[in-house]
Amino acid sequence: MIDTLFVALTETRGLHAPSTGFSRTMKDLLKRYFRASEFTGTEARAVPFGPFGKIVFPYRSMGAIDTVDLFGFDELILFSFYLVNRARYRRAVDIGANLGLHSIILSRCGFEVASYEPDPVHYEFLKVNLAANGAKVTPIQVAVSDHDNPTEFVRVKGNTTGSHLAGSKSNPYGELDRFMVRTARMVDAVRGYDLAKIDAEGHEATIICSMALTEWKHLDAVAEIGSRENAERVYQHFAGSGVNLFAQKIGWCRVADVNDVPAHHSEGSLFISAKANMPWAG
């Protein structure tokens, strides 16, 4: 099933919009599939994962979210995109690497990878997972921003996947830990790389808009956009610039209006590129 799934995802890209029956069905089927898979085990066991070979990714809880949730439909869409473009890109940067699943998959596609993860707890698990998979990835315990000054980080203890740089979310919920983390400027983090995955928990517009438009001639990115405000900032930043936006929300068509831009993780990812079309053919 998994071997053919990634091929099918590249062939059905027009149906990736969360509003389609195909998307809703796949989300349900894949959730049940992975909840019954060996990825629910806590042992460091190598589990077959289709064209990416066997990967080691033991179960861990992150509060309301766990590692099995990281194998959701929207994530697998991005994995299929990495796979079909393994000959197009050379070097990838994973911004908001979490426990390293995207970094591992990018590495299995042959990319040279750098992973940025500021949370010290996640970072330790990230290093363990990278080592267990023999991934050629450089882990960096730093948050990416528009500056390189130490910044307060907010860990959301009830869902650590929602942790973020202070100020990125207006009303963080539940019990919180606050501490300082190192940061790096986006322009420095992506220098020399040609693909970026961005999952910055509310900080994505600040990161993306900190880059001069000319710098996007050499970089493509897939990003999660977490709010309407961030969607509007990103849309306005690129409007009329020659850098195009392609949204999963509209079947990966080119964005024509701010309402086409995803404004919540449930609406899928945004692809940013100077290319005329999103490359779904190898």
Backbone torsions as a table, in degrees:
resi	resn	phi	psi	omega
1	MET	NA	-47.9	-175.8
2	ILE	-68.1	-35.8	178.8
3	ASP	-58.4	-44.5	-177.5
4	THR	-82.9	-21.7	-177.0
5	LEU	-59.2	-45.7	-175.0
6	PHE	-68.7	-31.7	173.4
7	VAL	-66.7	-44.4	-178.7
8	ALA	-62.8	-35.8	-178.2
9	LEU	-66.5	-34.0	177.1
10	THR	-72.1	-29.1	-177.3
11	GLU	-84.5	-15.2	-176.2
12	THR	-116.9	27.7	-173.0
13	ARG	-59.0	-29.1	178.4
14	GLY	-67.9	-12.9	-179.4
15	LEU	-104.4	10.2	-177.3
16	HIS	-75.1	-13.3	-179.7
17	ALA	-57.9	134.2	-177.8
18	PRO	-58.7	-19.9	-178.1
19	SER	-79.3	-10.9	-176.3
20	THR	-81.8	152.7	175.7
21	GLY	-62.7	-35.6	177.9
22	PHE	-59.1	-47.2	-179.1
23	SER	-62.8	-46.7	-179.0
24	ARG	-62.4	-40.7	179.7
25	THR	-66.6	-44.1	-179.0
26	MET	-64.3	-39.2	178.7
27	LYS	-60.1	-43.2	-179.2
28	ASP	-68.0	-46.3	-178.5
29	LEU	-63.5	-43.6	-177.7
30	LEU	-69.9	-35.1	176.3
31	LYS	-60.6	-45.7	179.6
32	ARG	-67.3	-38.3	-179.2
33	TYR	-62.5	-49.8	-175.7
34	PHE	-75.1	-26.0	175.1
35	ARG	-69.4	-19.3	177.9
36	ALA	-103.9	7.4	-174.8
37	SER	-93.3	175.6	178.6
38	GLU	-72.2	-8.8	177.0
39	PHE	-72.6	-3.8	174.5
40	THR	-86.1	-5.5	-179.1
41	GLY	-82.7	146.4	-178.7
42	THR	-87.0	-9.5	178.5
43	GLU	-79.4	151.1	178.6
44	ALA	-79.9	79.4	-175.5
45	ARG	-110.7	139.2	177.7
46	ALA	-77.6	121.0	-175.7
47	VAL	-116.7	130.1	178.0
48	PRO	-59.2	135.0	-179.5
49	PHE	-137.6	62.2	174.1
50	GLY	55.2	-134.8	-174.4
51	PRO	-67.8	-9.7	-179.7
52	PHE	-90.5	1.3	179.6
53	GLY	77.7	-162.6	178.9
54	LYS	-84.9	133.4	177.3
55	ILE	-124.3	150.9	178.0
56	VAL	-105.6	115.6	-179.3
57	PHE	-151.1	76.7	-175.1
58	PRO	-64.6	155.1	-177.7
59	TYR	-66.1	134.3	171.5
60	ARG	-144.2	142.3	175.3
61	SER	-90.3	139.5	175.0
62	MET	-121.9	34.3	-176.1
63	GLY	95.1	-124.3	-179.1
64	ALA	-68.9	-18.8	179.7
65	ILE	-114.3	147.5	174.6
66	ASP	-131.2	178.5	-174.9
67	THR	-65.2	-26.1	178.3
68	VAL	-65.9	-33.0	177.4
69	ASP	-62.8	-21.4	-178.2
70	LEU	-74.3	-5.9	176.4
71	PHE	-102.7	31.2	-179.6
72	GLY	-72.2	168.5	-176.9
73	PHE	-55.8	-46.9	-177.5
74	ASP	-64.2	-34.2	177.3
75	GLU	-69.3	-41.4	-179.5
76	LEU	-65.8	-30.9	173.7
77	ILE	-59.2	-45.8	179.2
78	LEU	-65.8	-37.2	177.3
79	PHE	-61.8	-39.1	179.0
80	SER	-67.3	-34.8	177.3
81	PHE	-65.7	-43.3	176.6
82	TYR	-59.4	-42.7	-175.8
83	LEU	-64.6	-46.6	-176.4
84	VAL	-70.7	-18.7	-179.1
85	ASN	-107.2	22.2	-176.3
86	ARG	-65.6	-20.0	177.0
87	ALA	-98.8	-6.1	-176.8
88	ARG	-91.4	-38.5	-179.3
89	TYR	-107.2	155.7	179.0
90	ARG	-114.8	-39.8	-173.1
91	ARG	-132.0	132.1	-176.0
92	ALA	-126.9	145.5	176.1
93	VAL	-119.2	131.5	-177.3
94	ASP	-106.3	103.4	-176.9
95	ILE	-97.7	114.3	-171.2
96	GLY	85.4	59.5	-169.7
97	ALA	-74.7	-17.3	179.6
98	ASN	58.4	-125.3	-179.2
99	LEU	-95.6	4.4	168.1
100	GLY	100.5	9.7	-176.8
101	LEU	-62.9	-46.1	178.1
102	HIS	-61.8	-40.6	-180.0
103	SER	-61.9	-41.5	179.0
104	ILE	-63.3	-46.0	-179.3
105	ILE	-64.6	-43.1	177.7
106	LEU	-60.3	-41.2	178.6
107	SER	-64.4	-40.2	179.2
108	ARG	-66.2	-21.5	175.8
109	CYS	-81.5	-3.8	177.1
110	GLY	97.1	4.1	-179.8
111	PHE	-79.1	148.8	165.7
112	GLU	-81.3	126.5	-167.7
113	VAL	-125.2	139.5	168.2
114	ALA	-118.7	133.2	-176.6
115	SER	-116.8	125.3	179.0
116	TYR	-106.8	120.7	179.2
117	GLU	-146.1	113.6	-174.5
118	PRO	-83.0	-27.5	-176.2
119	ASP	-69.4	119.6	-175.5
120	PRO	-62.3	-30.8	178.5
121	VAL	-70.4	-49.3	177.3
122	HIS	-61.9	-37.9	-177.2
123	TYR	-62.4	-39.2	178.8
124	GLU	-65.7	-42.2	176.4
125	PHE	-65.5	-37.6	177.0
126	LEU	-57.0	-48.7	-178.8
127	LYS	-63.1	-40.5	178.4
128	VAL	-62.3	-45.2	-178.5
129	ASN	-66.8	-38.9	178.2
130	LEU	-63.4	-44.0	-179.8
131	ALA	-65.2	-41.3	-178.7
132	ALA	-63.7	-26.7	-179.1
133	ASN	-100.4	3.1	-178.3
134	GLY	58.0	32.9	-174.7
135	ALA	-77.0	132.1	176.7
136	LYS	-84.2	77.6	-174.9
137	VAL	-132.6	139.7	175.7
138	THR	-99.2	108.8	178.4
139	PRO	-83.6	139.9	-177.2
140	ILE	-134.3	119.1	-177.2
141	GLN	-85.5	74.7	-173.8
142	VAL	-148.3	145.2	170.6
143	ALA	-92.3	141.3	178.3
144	VAL	-93.9	135.0	-177.5
145	SER	-148.5	-159.3	175.8
146	ASP	-100.3	8.6	-179.6
147	HIS	-148.7	176.3	179.9
148	ASP	-127.0	34.6	177.4
149	ASN	-97.4	146.6	175.0
150	PRO	-53.7	137.2	-172.7
151	THR	-137.4	148.0	178.5
152	GLU	-70.4	136.6	178.7
153	PHE	-114.8	139.6	-179.2
154	VAL	-111.7	113.0	175.6
155	ARG	-92.6	121.8	177.1
156	VAL	-89.0	103.0	-169.8
157	LYS	-66.1	-27.1	179.1
158	GLY	-79.7	-13.1	176.9
159	ASN	-162.1	88.8	-173.1
160	THR	-70.4	-11.5	173.0
161	THR	-70.7	-16.0	178.6
162	GLY	-95.9	7.4	178.4
163	SER	-66.8	153.9	-168.2
164	HIS	-162.6	165.8	171.5
165	LEU	-68.7	138.7	-178.1
166	ALA	-54.6	135.2	-179.7
167	GLY	93.5	-11.7	-178.7
168	SER	-76.0	-24.5	177.6
169	LYS	-128.7	136.3	-172.1
170	SER	-74.1	-34.4	-175.5
171	ASN	-136.8	71.9	176.2
172	PRO	-61.0	142.8	-169.2
173	TYR	-109.5	157.1	172.8
174	GLY	74.9	-163.2	-179.5
175	GLU	-75.8	132.4	-173.5
176	LEU	-124.5	146.0	166.4
177	ASP	-110.3	141.4	178.7
178	ARG	-127.6	132.0	178.9
179	PHE	-158.9	165.4	-176.9
180	MET	-87.8	144.0	176.3
181	VAL	-132.8	158.3	173.1
182	ARG	-76.0	152.0	176.4
183	THR	-129.5	161.7	173.3
184	ALA	-133.8	147.0	176.4
185	ARG	-70.2	141.0	178.5
186	MET	-53.6	-45.0	-176.9
187	VAL	-61.1	-32.1	178.2
188	ASP	-78.5	-38.0	-177.5
189	ALA	-64.3	-34.2	-174.9
190	VAL	-100.4	-0.5	-178.0
191	ARG	-60.7	125.6	-179.5
192	GLY	86.9	-1.7	178.9
193	TYR	-105.9	153.2	-179.1
194	ASP	-116.2	-3.1	176.7
195	LEU	-143.3	136.5	176.9
196	ALA	-130.5	137.8	167.8
197	LYS	-107.5	126.8	-173.3
198	ILE	-122.0	116.1	174.5
199	ASP	-135.0	84.4	-166.9
200	ALA	-109.8	13.5	171.8
201	GLU	48.5	65.2	174.9
202	GLY	91.0	-12.6	-178.1
203	HIS	-97.9	3.5	-171.0
204	GLU	-63.5	-38.7	-179.4
205	ALA	-65.9	-40.3	177.4
206	THR	-61.0	-43.7	179.9
207	ILE	-65.0	-52.9	-174.4
208	ILE	-63.9	-44.8	-175.8
209	CYS	-76.4	-8.8	176.2
210	SER	-76.6	-13.8	-178.6
211	MET	-88.7	130.0	174.2
212	ALA	-61.3	146.4	-177.2
213	LEU	-58.6	-34.2	179.9
214	THR	-64.0	-27.4	-178.1
215	GLU	-73.6	-17.5	178.3
216	TRP	-80.5	-3.3	175.0
217	LYS	-68.5	-21.4	-174.4
218	HIS	-116.3	7.2	-176.5
219	LEU	-138.4	132.2	168.3
220	ASP	-107.6	152.5	-179.5
221	ALA	-145.9	146.1	167.5
222	VAL	-112.4	129.4	-172.3
223	ALA	-136.3	146.4	169.5
224	GLU	-93.3	129.1	178.7
225	ILE	-108.3	122.1	-166.7
226	GLY	-100.5	-2.5	-178.2
227	SER	-155.9	162.4	177.2
228	ARG	-64.4	-39.2	178.6
229	GLU	-60.2	-44.8	179.6
230	ASN	-67.4	-36.6	177.5
231	ALA	-60.9	-43.5	-179.9
232	GLU	-66.8	-39.8	179.3
233	ARG	-63.2	-45.1	-179.3
234	VAL	-66.0	-44.0	179.9
235	TYR	-59.6	-47.3	-178.4
236	GLN	-66.7	-33.7	-179.7
237	HIS	-61.7	-38.6	-174.9
238	PHE	-99.3	-7.5	-176.2
239	ALA	-57.1	123.7	177.5
240	GLY	70.9	14.3	-173.5
241	SER	-92.5	-17.5	-172.5
242	GLY	92.3	-8.5	171.4
243	VAL	-93.1	127.1	-172.2
244	ASN	-100.1	152.5	176.0
245	LEU	-116.9	134.3	178.4
246	PHE	-127.2	128.7	-171.1
247	ALA	-116.0	132.7	172.9
248	GLN	-59.0	-33.4	-179.1
249	LYS	-53.8	-29.6	-179.0
250	ILE	-119.4	34.3	176.3
251	GLY	69.6	31.3	179.1
252	TRP	65.5	22.6	171.5
253	CYS	-76.6	165.4	179.4
254	ARG	-71.5	135.1	179.2
255	VAL	-65.6	129.1	178.4
256	ALA	-113.2	-14.3	-174.9
257	ASP	-150.6	153.1	-178.7
258	VAL	-58.1	-28.6	179.7
259	ASN	-70.9	-13.2	176.1
260	ASP	-78.5	-17.8	-176.3
261	VAL	-79.9	129.8	176.9
262	PRO	-60.3	141.7	-178.1
263	ALA	-123.7	13.4	179.5
264	HIS	-162.7	151.2	-177.7
265	HIS	-59.4	-26.0	-179.9
266	SER	-69.2	-13.3	179.8
267	GLU	-95.7	6.2	175.6
268	GLY	87.3	-170.6	-172.1
269	SER	-97.5	168.0	176.1
270	LEU	-120.7	134.1	177.0
271	PHE	-106.5	128.6	-177.3
272	ILE	-115.5	126.0	-175.0
273	SER	-165.2	150.6	171.3
274	ALA	-81.3	-4.3	177.9
275	LYS	-68.0	153.4	-179.1
276	ALA	-74.4	-25.4	180.0
277	ASN	-142.0	155.6	174.9
278	MET	-74.5	124.4	-173.9
279	PRO	-78.5	101.2	177.3
280	TRP	-104.4	3.7	176.3
281	ALA	-116.4	134.5	-174.5
282	GLY	-65.2	NA	NA
